Amino acid sequence: MSKPEDPKLTHEEALATLQKITKHSDLSLIRLYRSSLNPIKATQDEFQGKVSTLFQTFDNNEFGCLVEYTELAPTDPDASQEEFEDDNTQIHAIQIKGGFELRYTIENKENFSEDEIKAFCRVTAVFQSWPYWREFFPSMLGRTGLPTMQVMRPMPVTLAAHLAGYQTPDNELDKAINVSEKDVS
């Protein structure tokens, strides 16, 4: 995996930047701002969870990150891998989405580039909202009457670097999660 065009930092520079911003910032708010539950038909490839991050900037020494998770669960409790005999087979599923808003205060925001703050959002906000998503997903399944299942994806340091968009040494961990980025002014 190669580095994306934005941000233009090496792996080592990215980790140093994340540490620097972490030392000068505080999480001031985390909340669920959006959720949805939709019945769909899905193929096996669509059952991989997705994460997207949105970056927000504010006038004062604040910035925000919106982290949105999407996960699918089969609606048939007896569904098995054999139902996915080929890649085009679709089964009934529930698509659950949850969006979390995280706001941070930061000392001297002007000392950090927008690229550095975006990288911080792609890694730190995902780490900090992950426990809320991990609780939210099975809770929503239980409310529908479906058997609960856990969202248990590993979040090691190399995967965190991948989330920030940097080249990582272990490509196997990179496959654990899909992340995309959107910008919000």
C-alpha positions as protocol buffer text, in pm:
chain_id: "A"
residue {
  index: 1
  type: MET
  ca { x: 0 y: 0 z: 0 }
}
residue {
  index: 2
  type: SER
  ca { x: 139 y: 336 z: -89 }
}
residue {
  index: 3
  type: LYS
  ca { x: 83 y: 667 z: 83 }
}
residue {
  index: 4
  type: PRO
  ca { x: -216 y: 872 z: -35 }
}
residue {
  index: 5
  type: GLU
  ca { x: -154 y: 1219 z: -172 }
}
residue {
  index: 6
  type: ASP
  ca { x: -311 y: 1373 z: 139 }
}
residue {
  index: 7
  type: PRO
  ca { x: -142 y: 1385 z: 391 }
}
residue {
  index: 8
  type: LYS
  ca { x: 217 y: 1395 z: 268 }
}
residue {
  index: 9
  type: LEU
  ca { x: 395 y: 1258 z: 572 }
}
residue {
  index: 10
  type: THR
  ca { x: 611 y: 951 z: 617 }
}
residue {
  index: 11
  type: HIS
  ca { x: 500 y: 679 z: 858 }
}
residue {
  index: 12
  type: GLU
  ca { x: 744 y: 803 z: 1124 }
}
residue {
  index: 13
  type: GLU
  ca { x: 641 y: 1168 z: 1076 }
}
residue {
  index: 14
  type: ALA
  ca { x: 276 y: 1069 z: 1103 }
}
residue {
  index: 15
  type: LEU
  ca { x: 324 y: 889 z: 1433 }
}
residue {
  index: 16
  type: ALA
  ca { x: 528 y: 1181 z: 1568 }
}
residue {
  index: 17
  type: THR
  ca { x: 254 y: 1423 z: 1458 }
}
residue {
  index: 18
  type: LEU
  ca { x: -15 y: 1211 z: 1625 }
}
residue {
  index: 19
  type: GLN
  ca { x: 183 y: 1210 z: 1948 }
}
residue {
  index: 20
  type: LYS
  ca { x: 238 y: 1587 z: 1928 }
}
residue {
  index: 21
  type: ILE
  ca { x: -130 y: 1666 z: 1868 }
}
residue {
  index: 22
  type: THR
  ca { x: -234 y: 1422 z: 2141 }
}
residue {
  index: 23
  type: LYS
  ca { x: -15 y: 1608 z: 2392 }
}
residue {
  index: 24
  type: HIS
  ca { x: -181 y: 1940 z: 2303 }
}
residue {
  index: 25
  type: SER
  ca { x: -544 y: 1834 z: 2266 }
}
residue {
  index: 26
  type: ASP
  ca { x: -829 y: 1720 z: 2487 }
}
residue {
  index: 27
  type: LEU
  ca { x: -1144 y: 1531 z: 2396 }
}
residue {
  index: 28
  type: SER
  ca { x: -1429 y: 1759 z: 2503 }
}
residue {
  index: 29
  type: LEU
  ca { x: -1731 y: 1573 z: 2358 }
}
residue {
  index: 30
  type: ILE
  ca { x: -1825 y: 1235 z: 2221 }
}
residue {
  index: 31
  type: ARG
  ca { x: -2182 y: 1156 z: 2122 }
}
residue {
  index: 32
  type: LEU
  ca { x: -2390 y: 946 z: 1888 }
}
residue {
  index: 33
  type: TYR
  ca { x: -2524 y: 1193 z: 1631 }
}
residue {
  index: 34
  type: ARG
  ca { x: -2677 y: 958 z: 1375 }
}
residue {
  index: 35
  type: SER
  ca { x: -2786 y: 598 z: 1348 }
}
residue {
  index: 36
  type: SER
  ca { x: -2984 y: 389 z: 1105 }
}
residue {
  index: 37
  type: LEU
  ca { x: -3101 y: 34 z: 1067 }
}
residue {
  index: 38
  type: ASN
  ca { x: -3203 y: -86 z: 719 }
}
residue {
  index: 39
  type: PRO
  ca { x: -3302 y: -425 z: 578 }
}
residue {
  index: 40
  type: ILE
  ca { x: -3100 y: -505 z: 265 }
}
residue {
  index: 41
  type: LYS
  ca { x: -2982 y: -793 z: 48 }
}
residue {
  index: 42
  type: ALA
  ca { x: -2606 y: -830 z: 48 }
}
residue {
  index: 43
  type: THR
  ca { x: -2331 y: -1041 z: -103 }
}
residue {
  index: 44
  type: GLN
  ca { x: -2045 y: -1187 z: 97 }
}
residue {
  index: 45
  type: ASP
  ca { x: -1811 y: -901 z: -1 }
}
residue {
  index: 46
  type: GLU
  ca { x: -2050 y: -645 z: 147 }
}
residue {
  index: 47
  type: PHE
  ca { x: -2031 y: -801 z: 495 }
}
residue {
  index: 48
  type: GLN
  ca { x: -1698 y: -637 z: 570 }
}
residue {
  index: 49
  type: GLY
  ca { x: -1745 y: -344 z: 807 }
}
residue {
  index: 50
  type: LYS
  ca { x: -1663 y: 8 z: 695 }
}
residue {
  index: 51
  type: VAL
  ca { x: -1544 y: 321 z: 872 }
}
residue {
  index: 52
  type: SER
  ca { x: -1536 y: 674 z: 735 }
}
residue {
  index: 53
  type: THR
  ca { x: -1407 y: 990 z: 897 }
}
residue {
  index: 54
  type: LEU
  ca { x: -1518 y: 1346 z: 842 }
}
residue {
  index: 55
  type: PHE
  ca { x: -1309 y: 1642 z: 950 }
}
residue {
  index: 56
  type: GLN
  ca { x: -1464 y: 1965 z: 1086 }
}
residue {
  index: 57
  type: THR
  ca { x: -1290 y: 2284 z: 1177 }
}
residue {
  index: 58
  type: PHE
  ca { x: -1422 y: 2557 z: 1405 }
}
residue {
  index: 59
  type: ASP
  ca { x: -1325 y: 2923 z: 1449 }
}
residue {
  index: 60
  type: ASN
  ca { x: -1163 y: 2889 z: 1789 }
}
residue {
  index: 61
  type: ASN
  ca { x: -917 y: 2629 z: 1917 }
}
residue {
  index: 62
  type: GLU
  ca { x: -1156 y: 2345 z: 1843 }
}
residue {
  index: 63
  type: PHE
  ca { x: -1186 y: 2085 z: 1573 }
}
residue {
  index: 64
  type: GLY
  ca { x: -1418 y: 1794 z: 1526 }
}
residue {
  index: 65
  type: CYS
  ca { x: -1416 y: 1448 z: 1380 }
}
residue {
  index: 66
  type: LEU
  ca { x: -1720 y: 1256 z: 1268 }
}
residue {
  index: 67
  type: VAL
  ca { x: -1666 y: 882 z: 1260 }
}
residue {
  index: 68
  type: GLU
  ca { x: -1925 y: 668 z: 1085 }
}
residue {
  index: 69
  type: TYR
  ca { x: -1935 y: 290 z: 1111 }
}
residue {
  index: 70
  type: THR
  ca { x: -2135 y: 50 z: 894 }
}
residue {
  index: 71
  type: GLU
  ca { x: -2179 y: -319 z: 969 }
}
residue {
  index: 72
  type: LEU
  ca { x: -2409 y: -591 z: 833 }
}
residue {
  index: 73
  type: ALA
  ca { x: -2564 y: -888 z: 1010 }
}
residue {
  index: 74
  type: PRO
  ca { x: -2764 y: -1173 z: 852 }
}
residue {
  index: 75
  type: THR
  ca { x: -3133 y: -1167 z: 945 }
}
residue {
  index: 76
  type: ASP
  ca { x: -3153 y: -1547 z: 936 }
}
residue {
  index: 77
  type: PRO
  ca { x: -2993 y: -1671 z: 1259 }
}
residue {
  index: 78
  type: ASP
  ca { x: -2921 y: -2003 z: 1088 }
}
residue {
  index: 79
  type: ALA
  ca { x: -2741 y: -1844 z: 793 }
}
residue {
  index: 80
  type: SER
  ca { x: -2411 y: -2009 z: 719 }
}
residue {
  index: 81
  type: GLN
  ca { x: -2111 y: -1957 z: 496 }
}
residue {
  index: 82
  type: GLU
  ca { x: -2252 y: -2225 z: 261 }
}
residue {
  index: 83
  type: GLU
  ca { x: -2521 y: -1980 z: 156 }
}
residue {
  index: 84
  type: PHE
  ca { x: -2246 y: -1775 z: -6 }
}
residue {
  index: 85
  type: GLU
  ca { x: -2163 y: -2040 z: -265 }
}
residue {
  index: 86
  type: ASP
  ca { x: -2054 y: -1778 z: -514 }
}
residue {
  index: 87
  type: ASP
  ca { x: -1978 y: -1407 z: -493 }
}
residue {
  index: 88
  type: ASN
  ca { x: -2315 y: -1310 z: -644 }
}
residue {
  index: 89
  type: THR
  ca { x: -2534 y: -1489 z: -391 }
}
residue {
  index: 90
  type: GLN
  ca { x: -2732 y: -1242 z: -182 }
}
residue {
  index: 91
  type: ILE
  ca { x: -2887 y: -1303 z: 157 }
}
residue {
  index: 92
  type: HIS
  ca { x: -3117 y: -1088 z: 367 }
}
residue {
  index: 93
  type: ALA
  ca { x: -2932 y: -872 z: 616 }
}
residue {
  index: 94
  type: ILE
  ca { x: -2966 y: -575 z: 846 }
}
residue {
  index: 95
  type: GLN
  ca { x: -2735 y: -282 z: 779 }
}
residue {
  index: 96
  type: ILE
  ca { x: -2656 y: -89 z: 1095 }
}
residue {
  index: 97
  type: LYS
  ca { x: -2487 y: 250 z: 1081 }
}
residue {
  index: 98
  type: GLY
  ca { x: -2370 y: 463 z: 1369 }
}
residue {
  index: 99
  type: GLY
  ca { x: -2209 y: 805 z: 1352 }
}
residue {
  index: 100
  type: PHE
  ca { x: -2017 y: 952 z: 1642 }
}
residue {
  index: 101
  type: GLU
  ca { x: -1916 y: 1316 z: 1682 }
}
residue {
  index: 102
  type: LEU
  ca { x: -1592 y: 1384 z: 1865 }
}
residue {
  index: 103
  type: ARG
  ca { x: -1485 y: 1739 z: 1950 }
}
residue {
  index: 104
  type: TYR
  ca { x: -1141 y: 1836 z: 2063 }
}
residue {
  index: 105
  type: THR
  ca { x: -989 y: 2148 z: 2208 }
}
residue {
  index: 106
  type: ILE
  ca { x: -631 y: 2212 z: 2106 }
}
residue {
  index: 107
  type: GLU
  ca { x: -366 y: 2451 z: 2225 }
}
residue {
  index: 108
  type: ASN
  ca { x: -245 y: 2682 z: 1949 }
}
residue {
  index: 109
  type: LYS
  ca { x: -434 y: 2520 z: 1662 }
}
residue {
  index: 110
  type: GLU
  ca { x: -243 y: 2740 z: 1418 }
}
residue {
  index: 111
  type: ASN
  ca { x: 73 y: 2538 z: 1497 }
}
residue {
  index: 112
  type: PHE
  ca { x: -77 y: 2234 z: 1322 }
}
residue {
  index: 113
  type: SER
  ca { x: -157 y: 2195 z: 955 }
}
residue {
  index: 114
  type: GLU
  ca { x: -496 y: 2077 z: 838 }
}
residue {
  index: 115
  type: ASP
  ca { x: -330 y: 1760 z: 705 }
}
residue {
  index: 116
  type: GLU
  ca { x: -191 y: 1684 z: 1051 }
}
residue {
  index: 117
  type: ILE
  ca { x: -530 y: 1733 z: 1215 }
}
residue {
  index: 118
  type: LYS
  ca { x: -698 y: 1514 z: 951 }
}
residue {
  index: 119
  type: ALA
  ca { x: -447 y: 1238 z: 1020 }
}
residue {
  index: 120
  type: PHE
  ca { x: -521 y: 1275 z: 1393 }
}
residue {
  index: 121
  type: CYS
  ca { x: -895 y: 1237 z: 1319 }
}
residue {
  index: 122
  type: ARG
  ca { x: -843 y: 927 z: 1105 }
}
residue {
  index: 123
  type: VAL
  ca { x: -656 y: 751 z: 1383 }
}
residue {
  index: 124
  type: THR
  ca { x: -737 y: 894 z: 1726 }
}
residue {
  index: 125
  type: ALA
  ca { x: -1108 y: 956 z: 1670 }
}
residue {
  index: 126
  type: VAL
  ca { x: -1151 y: 601 z: 1540 }
}
residue {
  index: 127
  type: PHE
  ca { x: -968 y: 462 z: 1845 }
}
residue {
  index: 128
  type: GLN
  ca { x: -1171 y: 675 z: 2086 }
}
residue {
  index: 129
  type: SER
  ca { x: -1511 y: 602 z: 1930 }
}
residue {
  index: 130
  type: TRP
  ca { x: -1449 y: 230 z: 1870 }
}
residue {
  index: 131
  type: PRO
  ca { x: -1568 y: 115 z: 2218 }
}
residue {
  index: 132
  type: TYR
  ca { x: -1896 y: 305 z: 2168 }
}
residue {
  index: 133
  type: TRP
  ca { x: -1951 y: 138 z: 1830 }
}
residue {
  index: 134
  type: ARG
  ca { x: -1855 y: -201 z: 1970 }
}
residue {
  index: 135
  type: GLU
  ca { x: -2135 y: -160 z: 2229 }
}
residue {
  index: 136
  type: PHE
  ca { x: -2386 y: 5 z: 1993 }
}
residue {
  index: 137
  type: PHE
  ca { x: -2384 y: -260 z: 1718 }
}
residue {
  index: 138
  type: PRO
  ca { x: -2482 y: -568 z: 1925 }
}
residue {
  index: 139
  type: SER
  ca { x: -2724 y: -355 z: 2127 }
}
residue {
  index: 140
  type: MET
  ca { x: -2909 y: -258 z: 1809 }
}
residue {
  index: 141
  type: LEU
  ca { x: -2914 y: -620 z: 1693 }
}
residue {
  index: 142
  type: GLY
  ca { x: -3064 y: -726 z: 2025 }
}
residue {
  index: 143
  type: ARG
  ca { x: -3336 y: -461 z: 1995 }
}
residue {
  index: 144
  type: THR
  ca { x: -3440 y: -607 z: 1659 }
}
residue {
  index: 145
  type: GLY
  ca { x: -3474 y: -953 z: 1812 }
}
residue {
  index: 146
  type: LEU
  ca { x: -3179 y: -1091 z: 1616 }
}
residue {
  index: 147
  type: PRO
  ca { x: -2899 y: -1280 z: 1787 }
}
residue {
  index: 148
  type: THR
  ca { x: -2625 y: -1044 z: 1893 }
}
residue {
  index: 149
  type: MET
  ca { x: -2278 y: -1063 z: 1750 }
}
residue {
  index: 150
  type: GLN
  ca { x: -1967 y: -873 z: 1846 }
}
residue {
  index: 151
  type: VAL
  ca { x: -1765 y: -637 z: 1634 }
}
residue {
  index: 152
  type: MET
  ca { x: -1417 y: -750 z: 1721 }
}
residue {
  index: 153
  type: ARG
  ca { x: -1165 y: -613 z: 1477 }
}
residue {
  index: 154
  type: PRO
  ca { x: -808 y: -567 z: 1594 }
}
residue {
  index: 155
  type: MET
  ca { x: -680 y: -211 z: 1623 }
}
residue {
  index: 156
  type: PRO
  ca { x: -300 y: -250 z: 1649 }
}
residue {
  index: 157
  type: VAL
  ca { x: -57 y: 33 z: 1585 }
}
residue {
  index: 158
  type: THR
  ca { x: 13 y: -77 z: 1229 }
}
residue {
  index: 159
  type: LEU
  ca { x: -359 y: -74 z: 1155 }
}
residue {
  index: 160
  type: ALA
  ca { x: -385 y: 273 z: 1311 }
}
residue {
  index: 161
  type: ALA
  ca { x: -112 y: 390 z: 1076 }
}
residue {
  index: 162
  type: HIS
  ca { x: -307 y: 236 z: 789 }
}
residue {
  index: 163
  type: LEU
  ca { x: -617 y: 425 z: 900 }
}
residue {
  index: 164
  type: ALA
  ca { x: -416 y: 744 z: 877 }
}
residue {
  index: 165
  type: GLY
  ca { x: -319 y: 648 z: 524 }
}
residue {
  index: 166
  type: TYR
  ca { x: 45 y: 558 z: 564 }
}
residue {
  index: 167
  type: GLN
  ca { x: 242 y: 263 z: 437 }
}
residue {
  index: 168
  type: THR
  ca { x: 251 y: -13 z: 697 }
}
residue {
  index: 169
  type: PRO
  ca { x: 482 y: -312 z: 721 }
}
residue {
  index: 170
  type: ASP
  ca { x: 210 y: -575 z: 773 }
}
residue {
  index: 171
  type: ASN
  ca { x: -41 y: -579 z: 488 }
}
residue {
  index: 172
  type: GLU
  ca { x: -243 y: -859 z: 649 }
}
residue {
  index: 173
  type: LEU
  ca { x: -358 y: -621 z: 922 }
}
residue {
  index: 174
  type: ASP
  ca { x: -450 y: -361 z: 660 }
}
residue {
  index: 175
  type: LYS
  ca { x: -724 y: -589 z: 529 }
}
residue {
  index: 176
  type: ALA
  ca { x: -907 y: -590 z: 864 }
}
residue {
  index: 177
  type: ILE
  ca { x: -1103 y: -274 z: 798 }
}
residue {
  index: 178
  type: ASN
  ca { x: -1209 y: -35 z: 519 }
}
residue {
  index: 179
  type: VAL
  ca { x: -1168 y: 336 z: 589 }
}
residue {
  index: 180
  type: SER
  ca { x: -1254 y: 633 z: 374 }
}
residue {
  index: 181
  type: GLU
  ca { x: -1231 y: 1005 z: 437 }
}
residue {
  index: 182
  type: LYS
  ca { x: -1463 y: 1293 z: 360 }
}
residue {
  index: 183
  type: ASP
  ca { x: -1415 y: 1659 z: 443 }
}
residue {
  index: 184
  type: VAL
  ca { x: -1680 y: 1881 z: 596 }
}
residue {
  index: 185
  type: SER
  ca { x: -1622 y: 2255 z: 633 }
}
